Amino acid sequence: MQYRFYIIFIGFIGVFNLSFSLKISNPALANQSAHMYTYLALGDSYTIGEQVPMHDNFPYQTILLLKKEKIEVADPVIIATTGWTTDELAASIQEHNIKETFSFVTLLIGVNNQYRGRSIDNYQQEFTQLLNHAIGFASGNAHHVFVLSIPDWGATPFAEGRDNNKIANEIDTYNGACKEIVLAHQCQYVEITASTREHGLDIAYLAGDGLHPSAKEYAIWAERLADAVGKTLKE
């Protein structure tokens, strides 16, 4: 099996100052043996694992946990870049023109919509479109699409001097809309926001920038996701 890695660095003004794009092109997916599951991860910096080694992000930690349960999963195909909003992720999906389908799909997007002050109506519309894309990538099986809640960056040292309560309230509004759409489409919702608030000021759970999660925080997300995915794949 051969993988191609593309790393792109671009400037970004706002909550994320460095953009890192990891995209894995896997033309051999169609040749995977019947027992090998495939995984597409869609998102932003929280999906690529900004400032942590690639294998410490939550998609890679998730497949390692699944393998421990004798569920064989190929390395994840990741479409994500630091700073992306819903429309930017949608544009990249269109650009990639993905033809494959996957055993399961994850989606985590919206923090940059909130940061840039976009309306909740705009998020609901664009997130719904992304969720429909994700369902299509899961061969139309909505139950195999897993949406992670948006972390609260306002609980981190990066947000010092900002209105933390305002950020938390806006994140809650976004997550409320997200969950409602996810459940209406019969996809699965994985809550991880509370953990980011609980560990927001603990440097052990933060990357060096004081904003993004460390491998230790991603391990919590991966455990919750792997539990949900494992139960689903065994059904």
Secondary structure, DSSP 8 states (H G I E B T S, - for coil): ---EEEEEEEE--SS--EEEEEEEE-GGGGG--TT-B-EEEEESHHHHTTTS-GGGSHHHHHHHHHHHTT--B---EEEEETT--HHHHHHHHHHHT-----SEEEEE--HHHHHTT--HHHHHHHHHHHHHHHHHHTTT-GGGEEEE----GGGSGGGTTS-HHHHHHHHHHHHHHHHHHHHHTT-EEE--HHHHHHTTT-GGGB-TTSSSB-HHHHHHHHHHHHHHHHHHHT-
